[in-house]
Amino acid sequence: MSAIGRPPGALTFSPTPPERGSFPLDHDGECKPVMTEYLACLKRVRGNNDPECRILAKAYLKCRMDKNLMAVDEFKNLGFTENMEKEVGESGKEKSLSRLDELRRENEELKRKHRKA
């Protein structure tokens, strides 16, 4: 009876869980500013693997780990190298990190406003 609605001979699909397990969605938008900046970076470089975007990706994953939205893991296990920031160069790094600090401040302000509401 379990074959009702299924064509004869159709294979049964059994889903497999992701390798690193599931993780909660960011319903409160705690890491949204960093994610938005990362997506804007990807759009700006037309999807190329730009070092500046990799720094933002690392910041986004760090934010998710800090907020318990994903399991804490070493960045080398997530595909990041130790000297990744050096690839960008000093001026690009300073620009990315200052923008990251700005996004963190905006994130804190949004959380404060959300708590008051």
MMTF fields as JSON, N, C-alpha, C and O atoms, coordinates in Angstrom:
{
  "mmtfVersion": "1.0.0",
  "mmtfProducer": "UNKNOWN",
  "numBonds": 467,
  "numAtoms": 468,
  "numGroups": 117,
  "numChains": 1,
  "numModels": 1,
  "chainsPerModel": [1],
  "groupsPerChain": [117],
  "chainIdList": ["A"],
  "bondAtomList": [4, 2, 8, 6, 12, 10, 16, 14, 20, 18, 24, 22, 28, 26, 32, 30, 36, 34, 40, 38, 44, 42, 48, 46, 52, 50, 56, 54, 60, 58, 64, 62, 68, 66, 72, 70, 76, 74, 80, 78, 84, 82, 88, 86, 92, 90, 96, 94, 100, 98, 104, 102, 108, 106, 112, 110, 116, 114, 120, 118, 124, 122, 128, 126, 132, 130, 136, 134, 140, 138, 144, 142, 148, 146, 152, 150, 156, 154, 160, 158, 164, 162, 168, 166, 172, 170, 176, 174, 180, 178, 184, 182, 188, 186, 192, 190, 196, 194, 200, 198, 204, 202, 208, 206, 212, 210, 216, 214, 220, 218, 224, 222, 228, 226, 232, 230, 236, 234, 240, 238, 244, 242, 248, 246, 252, 250, 256, 254, 260, 258, 264, 262, 268, 266, 272, 270, 276, 274, 280, 278, 284, 282, 288, 286, 292, 290, 296, 294, 300, 298, 304, 302, 308, 306, 312, 310, 316, 314, 320, 318, 324, 322, 328, 326, 332, 330, 336, 334, 340, 338, 344, 342, 348, 346, 352, 350, 356, 354, 360, 358, 364, 362, 368, 366, 372, 370, 376, 374, 380, 378, 384, 382, 388, 386, 392, 390, 396, 394, 400, 398, 404, 402, 408, 406, 412, 410, 416, 414, 420, 418, 424, 422, 428, 426, 432, 430, 436, 434, 440, 438, 444, 442, 448, 446, 452, 450, 456, 454, 460, 458, 464, 462],
  "bondOrderList": [1, 1, 1, 1, 1, 1, 1, 1, 1, 1, 1, 1, 1, 1, 1, 1, 1, 1, 1, 1, 1, 1, 1, 1, 1, 1, 1, 1, 1, 1, 1, 1, 1, 1, 1, 1, 1, 1, 1, 1, 1, 1, 1, 1, 1, 1, 1, 1, 1, 1, 1, 1, 1, 1, 1, 1, 1, 1, 1, 1, 1, 1, 1, 1, 1, 1, 1, 1, 1, 1, 1, 1, 1, 1, 1, 1, 1, 1, 1, 1, 1, 1, 1, 1, 1, 1, 1, 1, 1, 1, 1, 1, 1, 1, 1, 1, 1, 1, 1, 1, 1, 1, 1, 1, 1, 1, 1, 1, 1, 1, 1, 1, 1, 1, 1, 1],
  "groupList": [{"groupName": "MET", "atomNameList": ["N", "CA", "C", "O"], "elementList": ["N", "C", "C", "O"], "formalChargeList": [0, 0, 0, 0], "bondAtomList": [1, 0, 2, 1, 3, 2], "bondOrderList": [1, 1, 2], "singleLetterCode": "M", "chemCompType": "L-PEPTIDE LINKING"}, {"groupName": "SER", "atomNameList": ["N", "CA", "C", "O"], "elementList": ["N", "C", "C", "O"], "formalChargeList": [0, 0, 0, 0], "bondAtomList": [1, 0, 2, 1, 3, 2], "bondOrderList": [1, 1, 2], "singleLetterCode": "S", "chemCompType": "L-PEPTIDE LINKING"}, {"groupName": "ALA", "atomNameList": ["N", "CA", "C", "O"], "elementList": ["N", "C", "C", "O"], "formalChargeList": [0, 0, 0, 0], "bondAtomList": [1, 0, 2, 1, 3, 2], "bondOrderList": [1, 1, 2], "singleLetterCode": "A", "chemCompType": "L-PEPTIDE LINKING"}, {"groupName": "ILE", "atomNameList": ["N", "CA", "C", "O"], "elementList": ["N", "C", "C", "O"], "formalChargeList": [0, 0, 0, 0], "bondAtomList": [1, 0, 2, 1, 3, 2], "bondOrderList": [1, 1, 2], "singleLetterCode": "I", "chemCompType": "L-PEPTIDE LINKING"}, {"groupName": "GLY", "atomNameList": ["N", "CA", "C", "O"], "elementList": ["N", "C", "C", "O"], "formalChargeList": [0, 0, 0, 0], "bondAtomList": [1, 0, 2, 1, 3, 2], "bondOrderList": [1, 1, 2], "singleLetterCode": "G", "chemCompType": "PEPTIDE LINKING"}, {"groupName": "ARG", "atomNameList": ["N", "CA", "C", "O"], "elementList": ["N", "C", "C", "O"], "formalChargeList": [0, 0, 0, 0], "bondAtomList": [1, 0, 2, 1, 3, 2], "bondOrderList": [1, 1, 2], "singleLetterCode": "R", "chemCompType": "L-PEPTIDE LINKING"}, {"groupName": "PRO", "atomNameList": ["N", "CA", "C", "O"], "elementList": ["N", "C", "C", "O"], "formalChargeList": [0, 0, 0, 0], "bondAtomList": [1, 0, 2, 1, 3, 2], "bondOrderList": [1, 1, 2], "singleLetterCode": "P", "chemCompType": "L-PEPTIDE LINKING"}, {"groupName": "LEU", "atomNameList": ["N", "CA", "C", "O"], "elementList": ["N", "C", "C", "O"], "formalChargeList": [0, 0, 0, 0], "bondAtomList": [1, 0, 2, 1, 3, 2], "bondOrderList": [1, 1, 2], "singleLetterCode": "L", "chemCompType": "L-PEPTIDE LINKING"}, {"groupName": "THR", "atomNameList": ["N", "CA", "C", "O"], "elementList": ["N", "C", "C", "O"], "formalChargeList": [0, 0, 0, 0], "bondAtomList": [1, 0, 2, 1, 3, 2], "bondOrderList": [1, 1, 2], "singleLetterCode": "T", "chemCompType": "L-PEPTIDE LINKING"}, {"groupName": "PHE", "atomNameList": ["N", "CA", "C", "O"], "elementList": ["N", "C", "C", "O"], "formalChargeList": [0, 0, 0, 0], "bondAtomList": [1, 0, 2, 1, 3, 2], "bondOrderList": [1, 1, 2], "singleLetterCode": "F", "chemCompType": "L-PEPTIDE LINKING"}, {"groupName": "GLU", "atomNameList": ["N", "CA", "C", "O"], "elementList": ["N", "C", "C", "O"], "formalChargeList": [0, 0, 0, 0], "bondAtomList": [1, 0, 2, 1, 3, 2], "bondOrderList": [1, 1, 2], "singleLetterCode": "E", "chemCompType": "L-PEPTIDE LINKING"}, {"groupName": "ASP", "atomNameList": ["N", "CA", "C", "O"], "elementList": ["N", "C", "C", "O"], "formalChargeList": [0, 0, 0, 0], "bondAtomList": [1, 0, 2, 1, 3, 2], "bondOrderList": [1, 1, 2], "singleLetterCode": "D", "chemCompType": "L-PEPTIDE LINKING"}, {"groupName": "HIS", "atomNameList": ["N", "CA", "C", "O"], "elementList": ["N", "C", "C", "O"], "formalChargeList": [0, 0, 0, 0], "bondAtomList": [1, 0, 2, 1, 3, 2], "bondOrderList": [1, 1, 2], "singleLetterCode": "H", "chemCompType": "L-PEPTIDE LINKING"}, {"groupName": "CYS", "atomNameList": ["N", "CA", "C", "O"], "elementList": ["N", "C", "C", "O"], "formalChargeList": [0, 0, 0, 0], "bondAtomList": [1, 0, 2, 1, 3, 2], "bondOrderList": [1, 1, 2], "singleLetterCode": "C", "chemCompType": "L-PEPTIDE LINKING"}, {"groupName": "LYS", "atomNameList": ["N", "CA", "C", "O"], "elementList": ["N", "C", "C", "O"], "formalChargeList": [0, 0, 0, 0], "bondAtomList": [1, 0, 2, 1, 3, 2], "bondOrderList": [1, 1, 2], "singleLetterCode": "K", "chemCompType": "L-PEPTIDE LINKING"}, {"groupName": "VAL", "atomNameList": ["N", "CA", "C", "O"], "elementList": ["N", "C", "C", "O"], "formalChargeList": [0, 0, 0, 0], "bondAtomList": [1, 0, 2, 1, 3, 2], "bondOrderList": [1, 1, 2], "singleLetterCode": "V", "chemCompType": "L-PEPTIDE LINKING"}, {"groupName": "TYR", "atomNameList": ["N", "CA", "C", "O"], "elementList": ["N", "C", "C", "O"], "formalChargeList": [0, 0, 0, 0], "bondAtomList": [1, 0, 2, 1, 3, 2], "bondOrderList": [1, 1, 2], "singleLetterCode": "Y", "chemCompType": "L-PEPTIDE LINKING"}, {"groupName": "ASN", "atomNameList": ["N", "CA", "C", "O"], "elementList": ["N", "C", "C", "O"], "formalChargeList": [0, 0, 0, 0], "bondAtomList": [1, 0, 2, 1, 3, 2], "bondOrderList": [1, 1, 2], "singleLetterCode": "N", "chemCompType": "L-PEPTIDE LINKING"}],
  "groupTypeList": [0, 1, 2, 3, 4, 5, 6, 6, 4, 2, 7, 8, 9, 1, 6, 8, 6, 6, 10, 5, 4, 1, 9, 6, 7, 11, 12, 11, 4, 10, 13, 14, 6, 15, 0, 8, 10, 16, 7, 2, 13, 7, 14, 5, 15, 5, 4, 17, 17, 11, 6, 10, 13, 5, 3, 7, 2, 14, 2, 16, 7, 14, 13, 5, 0, 11, 14, 17, 7, 0, 2, 15, 11, 10, 9, 14, 17, 7, 4, 9, 8, 10, 17, 0, 10, 14, 10, 15, 4, 10, 1, 4, 14, 10, 14, 1, 7, 1, 5, 7, 11, 10, 7, 5, 5, 10, 17, 10, 10, 7, 14, 5, 14, 12, 5, 14, 2],
  "groupIdList": [1, 2, 3, 4, 5, 6, 7, 8, 9, 10, 11, 12, 13, 14, 15, 16, 17, 18, 19, 20, 21, 22, 23, 24, 25, 26, 27, 28, 29, 30, 31, 32, 33, 34, 35, 36, 37, 38, 39, 40, 41, 42, 43, 44, 45, 46, 47, 48, 49, 50, 51, 52, 53, 54, 55, 56, 57, 58, 59, 60, 61, 62, 63, 64, 65, 66, 67, 68, 69, 70, 71, 72, 73, 74, 75, 76, 77, 78, 79, 80, 81, 82, 83, 84, 85, 86, 87, 88, 89, 90, 91, 92, 93, 94, 95, 96, 97, 98, 99, 100, 101, 102, 103, 104, 105, 106, 107, 108, 109, 110, 111, 112, 113, 114, 115, 116, 117],
  "secStructList": [7, 6, 6, 6, 6, 1, 7, 6, 6, 7, 7, 7, 7, 7, 7, 7, 7, 7, 6, 6, 7, 7, 7, 7, 7, 7, 6, 6, 7, 6, 6, 2, 2, 2, 2, 2, 2, 2, 2, 2, 2, 2, 2, 2, 6, 6, 6, 7, 7, 7, 2, 2, 2, 2, 2, 2, 2, 2, 2, 2, 2, 2, 2, 2, 2, 2, 6, 6, 1, 1, 7, 7, 7, 7, 4, 4, 4, 4, 6, 7, 7, 6, 6, 2, 2, 2, 2, 2, 7, 2, 2, 2, 2, 2, 2, 2, 2, 2, 2, 2, 2, 2, 2, 2, 2, 2, 2, 2, 2, 2, 2, 2, 2, 2, 2, 2, 7],
  "xCoordList": [0.803, 0.0, 0.855, 0.354, 2.114, 2.945, 3.302, 3.864, 2.991, 3.336, 2.228, 2.324, 1.199, 0.106, 0.625, 1.247, 0.366, 0.786, 2.189, 2.637, 2.886, 4.246, 4.26, 3.645, 4.958, 5.007, 5.678, 6.581, 5.229, 5.85, 7.33, 7.706, 8.134, 9.566, 10.352, 11.567, 9.69, 10.397, 11.259, 10.853, 12.435, 13.339, 12.883, 12.34, 13.102, 12.776, 13.974, 15.101, 13.728, 14.786, 14.819, 13.795, 15.989, 16.134, 17.171, 18.336, 16.767, 17.688, 18.783, 18.591, 19.937, 21.049, 21.334, 21.24, 21.675, 21.958, 23.263, 24.128, 23.413, 24.666, 25.829, 25.63, 27.039, 28.219, 28.414, 28.734, 28.228, 28.492, 27.231, 27.243, 26.176, 24.955, 24.142, 24.524, 23.036, 22.179, 22.548, 23.172, 22.159, 22.409, 21.21, 20.535, 20.928, 19.748, 19.896, 20.997, 18.765, 18.755, 18.911, 18.628, 19.352, 19.581, 18.288, 18.212, 17.279, 15.972, 16.021, 15.264, 16.897, 16.978, 17.894, 18.032, 18.515, 19.393, 20.649, 21.171, 21.137, 22.311, 23.555, 24.417, 23.655, 24.828, 24.477, 25.272, 23.294, 22.841, 23.711, 23.973, 24.177, 25.019, 26.285, 26.677, 26.918, 28.142, 27.792, 28.515, 26.679, 26.255, 25.936, 26.303, 25.261, 24.899, 26.151, 26.219, 27.132, 28.379, 29.118, 29.701, 29.092, 29.722, 29.043, 29.718, 27.717, 26.989, 27.232, 27.34, 27.32, 27.621, 29.024, 29.246, 29.957, 31.321, 31.323, 31.978, 30.589, 30.51, 29.92, 30.379, 28.91, 28.291, 29.273, 29.36, 30.008, 30.965, 32.075, 32.507, 32.537, 33.621, 33.091, 33.85, 31.788, 31.108, 31.387, 31.609, 31.37, 31.496, 32.902, 33.088, 33.895, 35.275, 35.719, 35.174, 36.683, 37.182, 38.15, 39.364, 37.607, 38.4, 38.823, 38.016, 40.07, 40.539, 39.713, 39.474, 39.281, 38.471, 37.162, 36.711, 36.548, 35.3, 35.546, 34.689, 36.71, 37.017, 37.147, 36.75, 37.694, 37.788, 36.391, 36.134, 35.486, 34.111, 33.409, 32.621, 33.688, 33.1, 33.573, 32.797, 34.845, 35.405, 34.752, 34.441, 34.548, 33.896, 32.461, 31.983, 31.78, 30.403, 30.361, 29.526, 31.242, 31.271, 31.655, 31.126, 32.572, 32.946, 31.748, 31.515, 30.991, 29.787, 28.812, 28.262, 28.603, 27.683, 28.177, 27.379, 29.489, 30.028, 29.875, 29.518, 30.149, 30.05, 28.623, 28.413, 27.649, 26.234, 25.581, 24.361, 26.393, 25.897, 24.904, 23.954, 25.135, 24.303, 24.935, 24.343, 26.124, 26.777, 27.826, 28.237, 28.243, 29.234, 30.576, 30.971, 31.255, 32.576, 33.557, 33.597, 34.342, 35.316, 36.515, 36.418, 37.631, 38.816, 38.637, 38.068, 39.127, 38.959, 39.702, 39.287, 40.773, 41.491, 40.615, 40.758, 39.711, 38.774, 37.659, 36.967, 37.493, 36.459, 37.026, 36.315, 38.3, 38.906, 39.646, 39.983, 39.908, 40.629, 42.072, 42.35, 42.987, 44.394, 44.76, 44.047, 45.871, 46.325, 46.715, 46.428, 47.364, 47.851, 46.927, 47.373, 45.659, 44.687, 44.635, 44.538, 44.698, 44.607, 45.773, 45.62, 46.932, 48.097, 47.883, 48.485, 47.03, 46.759, 46.099, 46.285, 45.34, 44.597, 45.513, 45.27, 46.55, 47.41, 46.95, 45.809, 47.833, 47.529, 46.353, 45.496, 46.288, 45.209, 43.861, 42.882, 43.789, 42.537, 42.096, 40.907, 43.068, 42.758, 42.187, 41.178, 42.84, 42.362, 40.957, 40.113, 40.705, 39.385, 38.35, 37.276, 38.668, 37.735, 37.482, 36.34, 38.547, 38.387, 37.654, 36.856, 37.906, 37.174, 35.697, 34.83, 35.408, 34.014, 33.377, 32.204, 34.14, 33.642, 33.309, 32.276, 34.17, 33.886, 32.621, 31.799, 32.479, 31.282, 30.029, 29.009, 30.105, 28.969, 28.648, 27.482, 29.678, 29.439, 28.714, 27.804, 29.127, 28.444, 26.983, 26.093, 26.737, 25.36, 24.55, 23.387, 25.165, 24.506, 24.104, 22.984, 25.005, 24.705, 23.567, 22.692, 23.574, 22.499, 21.157, 20.151, 21.138, 19.901, 19.394, 18.189, 20.303, 19.884, 19.289, 18.292, 19.903, 19.37, 17.972, 17.079, 17.778, 16.468, 15.442, 14.294, 15.874, 14.981, 14.54, 13.387, 15.448, 15.118, 14.123, 13.25, 14.256, 13.371, 11.95, 10.981, 11.831, 10.518, 9.696, 8.569],
  "yCoordList": [-1.199, 0.0, 1.276, 2.354, 1.158, 2.357, 2.893, 3.984, 2.153, 2.585, 3.386, 3.688, 3.729, 4.505, 5.887, 6.565, 6.296, 7.6, 7.623, 8.652, 6.518, 6.456, 5.555, 4.489, 5.974, 5.124, 3.788, 3.719, 2.735, 1.43, 1.455, 2.04, 0.837, 0.755, 1.976, 2.019, 2.979, 4.187, 3.858, 3.102, 4.43, 4.21, 5.006, 6.103, 4.461, 5.149, 5.985, 5.492, 7.24, 8.158, 8.238, 8.476, 8.04, 8.225, 9.329, 9.157, 10.453, 11.578, 11.241, 10.45, 11.865, 11.689, 13.035, 14.08, 13.016, 14.284, 14.893, 14.177, 16.221, 16.854, 16.361, 15.911, 16.451, 15.946, 16.61, 15.935, 17.899, 18.634, 18.795, 19.55, 18.124, 18.208, 19.433, 20.215, 19.598, 20.743, 21.884, 21.668, 23.078, 24.219, 25.146, 25.191, 25.89, 26.759, 27.93, 28.425, 28.359, 29.538, 30.781, 30.758, 31.833, 33.092, 33.919, 34.957, 33.446, 34.093, 35.531, 36.385, 35.797, 37.142, 38.065, 39.237, 37.568, 38.393, 38.845, 39.923, 38.033, 38.417, 38.582, 39.405, 37.811, 37.88, 38.437, 38.343, 39.013, 39.488, 40.599, 40.568, 41.585, 42.626, 42.068, 42.512, 41.113, 40.524, 39.716, 39.752, 38.986, 38.193, 39.097, 38.784, 40.206, 41.143, 41.72, 41.838, 42.075, 42.605, 41.547, 41.861, 40.31, 39.214, 39.023, 38.897, 39.001, 38.828, 39.997, 39.807, 41.207, 42.376, 42.252, 42.625, 41.737, 41.531, 40.527, 40.746, 39.423, 38.43, 39.036, 38.753, 39.863, 40.512, 41.474, 41.541, 42.214, 43.204, 42.555, 43.116, 41.38, 40.706, 39.639, 38.828, 39.657, 38.746, 37.274, 36.463, 36.95, 35.563, 34.999, 33.82, 35.806, 35.319, 35.084, 35.68, 34.235, 33.893, 34.981, 34.777, 36.131, 37.286, 37.179, 36.79, 37.515, 37.432, 38.29, 37.882, 39.457, 40.305, 39.611, 39.7, 38.921, 38.199, 37.014, 36.673, 36.388, 35.272, 35.748, 35.038, 36.936, 37.489, 37.71, 37.425, 38.222, 38.429, 37.101, 36.999, 36.083, 34.762, 34.207, 33.62, 34.405, 33.942, 34.696, 34.104, 35.992, 36.789, 36.323, 36.275, 35.981, 35.494, 34.168, 33.987, 33.261, 31.985, 32.17, 31.481, 33.096, 33.387, 33.921, 33.538, 34.805, 35.347, 34.218, 34.168, 33.317, 32.196, 31.309, 30.832, 31.087, 30.271, 30.987, 30.369, 32.313, 33.09, 33.134, 33.195, 33.103, 33.193, 31.823, 31.724, 30.767, 29.384, 29.033, 28.282, 29.583, 29.252, 28.152, 27.688, 27.743, 26.593, 26.079, 26.788, 24.859, 24.255, 24.97, 25.331, 25.164, 25.788, 24.806, 23.627, 25.316, 24.494, 25.359, 26.586, 24.728, 25.473, 25.923, 25.201, 27.124, 27.664, 26.849, 26.819, 26.2, 25.374, 24.208, 23.729, 23.744, 22.683, 23.199, 22.418, 24.502, 25.115, 25.669, 26.328, 25.405, 25.795, 27.115, 27.64, 27.662, 28.93, 28.665, 27.763, 29.475, 29.324, 30.31, 31.283, 30.048, 30.914, 32.302, 33.302, 32.37, 33.656, 34.258, 35.014, 33.928, 34.406, 35.932, 36.509, 36.585, 38.038, 38.694, 39.786, 38.041, 38.605, 38.676, 39.512, 37.805, 37.791, 39.083, 39.507, 39.701, 40.893, 42.105, 42.993, 42.147, 43.326, 44.211, 44.122, 45.052, 45.856, 46.812, 46.913, 47.512, 48.488, 47.799, 48.266, 46.698, 45.97, 45.363, 45.331, 44.877, 44.27, 45.315, 45.077, 46.48, 47.53, 47.954, 48.184, 48.057, 48.443, 47.405, 47.756, 46.114, 45.044, 44.978, 44.831, 45.087, 44.983, 46.187, 46.037, 47.388, 48.547, 48.44, 48.821, 47.928, 47.715, 46.648, 46.751, 45.643, 44.601, 45.168, 44.828, 46.024, 46.671, 47.519, 47.532, 48.22, 49.039, 48.155, 48.511, 47.021, 46.105, 45.531, 45.34, 45.259, 44.747, 45.782, 45.445, 47.054, 48.12, 48.233, 48.356, 48.19, 48.242, 47.068, 47.226, 45.898, 44.71, 44.891, 44.553, 45.415, 45.658, 46.665, 46.487, 47.72, 48.717, 48.094, 48.367, 47.267, 46.598, 45.669, 45.591, 44.968, 44.084, 44.882, 44.471, 46.036, 46.877, 47.366, 47.346, 47.805, 48.289, 47.147, 47.346, 45.966, 44.811, 44.453, 44.079, 44.564, 44.237, 45.241, 44.871, 46.522, 47.559, 47.393, 47.718, 46.886, 46.761, 45.644, 45.421],
  "zCoordList": [0.0, 0.0, 0.0, -0.318, 0.348, 0.414, -0.96, -1.063, -2.022, -3.369, -4.036, -5.225, -3.315, -3.903, -4.271, -3.453, -5.503, -5.968, -6.524, -7.03, -6.444, -6.945, -8.177, -8.17, -9.234, -10.431, -10.112, -9.278, -10.783, -10.527, -10.909, -11.925, -10.118, -10.385, -9.946, -10.139, -9.357, -8.909, -7.696, -6.813, -7.672, -6.554, -5.336, -5.466, -4.194, -2.954, -2.537, -2.495, -2.232, -1.819, -0.307, 0.335, 0.256, 1.695, 1.92, 1.561, 2.507, 2.693, 3.693, 4.616, 3.483, 4.414, 5.085, 4.441, 6.349, 7.039, 6.541, 6.036, 6.68, 6.276, 7.137, 8.265, 6.594, 7.299, 8.655, 9.634, 8.723, 9.966, 10.815, 11.788, 10.48, 11.265, 10.914, 10.043, 11.582, 11.312, 12.258, 13.297, 11.89, 12.742, 12.665, 11.636, 13.734, 13.742, 12.785, 12.545, 12.246, 11.399, 12.262, 13.46, 11.661, 12.365, 12.353, 11.695, 13.086, 13.079, 13.601, 13.138, 14.55, 15.139, 14.354, 14.705, 13.31, 12.476, 13.19, 12.908, 14.11, 14.884, 14.021, 14.329, 12.95, 12.07, 10.69, 9.755, 10.572, 9.263, 8.68, 7.477, 9.465, 8.856, 8.213, 7.134, 8.854, 8.294, 7.049, 6.053, 7.111, 5.962, 4.772, 3.64, 5.023, 3.957, 3.307, 2.084, 4.116, 3.584, 2.759, 1.721, 3.216, 2.476, 1.121, 0.098, 1.113, -0.15, -1.094, -2.306, -0.544, -1.374, -1.968, -3.12, -1.195, -1.686, -2.833, -3.852, -2.669, -3.741, -5.01, -6.116, -4.839, -6.001, -6.663, -7.889, -5.842, -6.343, -7.167, -8.173, -6.749, -7.467, -8.426, -8.955, -8.635, -9.572, -9.259, -10.159, -7.971, -7.541, -7.543, -7.241, -7.873, -7.843, -6.404, -5.475, -6.228, -4.901, -4.435, -4.422, -4.057, -3.675, -2.212, -1.368, -1.898, -0.501, 0.458, 1.595, 0.022, 0.901, 1.266, 2.408, 0.303, 0.576, 1.504, 2.32, 1.38, 2.274, 3.717, 4.641, 3.915, 5.272, 5.838, 7.007, 4.997, 5.45, 5.721, 6.662, 4.905, 5.134, 6.481, 7.235, 6.761, 8.035, 9.196, 10.229, 9.022, 10.064, 10.285, 11.418, 9.196, 9.311, 10.075, 10.961, 9.738, 10.443, 11.907, 12.779, 12.18, 13.57, 14.339, 15.485, 13.704, 14.338, 14.669, 15.769, 13.717, 13.95, 15.093, 15.9, 15.161, 16.25, 17.584, 18.587, 17.597, 18.836, 19.368, 20.579, 18.475, 18.874, 19.008, 19.136, 18.979, 19.075, 17.972, 18.194, 16.784, 15.63, 14.79, 13.816, 15.164, 14.551, 15.534, 16.453, 15.325, 16.217, 16.06, 14.952, 17.155, 17.125, 16.486, 16.838, 15.547, 14.846, 14.504, 14.483, 14.24, 13.834, 12.394, 11.575, 12.089, 10.75, 9.699, 8.54, 10.074, 9.091, 8.642, 7.517, 9.503, 9.126, 8.224, 7.572, 8.193, 7.36, 6.061, 5.303, 5.803, 4.541, 4.554, 3.492, 5.724, 5.831, 6.253, 7.043, 5.704, 6.05, 7.151, 7.392, 7.811, 8.898, 8.398, 9.058, 7.241, 6.74, 5.687, 4.824, 5.756, 4.772, 4.714, 3.631, 5.87, 5.894, 5.153, 4.604, 5.133, 4.445, 2.939, 2.266, 2.403, 0.962, 0.507, -0.633, 1.377, 1.012, 0.902, 0.085, 1.708, 1.763, 2.9, 3.352, 3.35, 4.537, 4.334, 5.212, 3.207, 3.021, 2.909, 3.492, 2.172, 2.041, 3.347, 3.662, 4.113, 5.405, 6.351, 7.015, 6.408, 7.293, 6.907, 7.773, 5.608, 5.127, 5.535, 6.025, 5.333, 5.668, 7.163, 7.598, 7.953, 9.393, 9.959, 10.884, 9.422, 9.924, 9.551, 10.338, 8.367, 7.96, 8.845, 9.204, 9.188, 10.07, 11.446, 12.023, 11.973, 13.256, 13.162, 14.078, 12.049, 11.838, 11.815, 12.404, 11.146, 11.091, 12.465, 12.81, 13.24, 14.596, 15.449, 16.207, 15.32, 16.075, 15.643, 16.484, 14.329, 13.83, 14.364, 14.736, 14.4, 14.9, 16.363, 16.747, 17.169, 18.591, 18.745, 19.593, 17.933, 17.996, 17.638, 18.292, 16.612, 16.211, 17.306, 17.545, 17.97, 19.055, 20.206, 20.8, 20.525, 21.596, 21.252, 22.1, 20.012, 19.579, 19.629, 20.026, 19.225, 19.218, 20.627, 20.839, 21.598, 22.991, 23.57, 24.355, 23.18, 23.688, 23.154, 23.841, 21.927, 21.287, 21.854, 21.412]
}
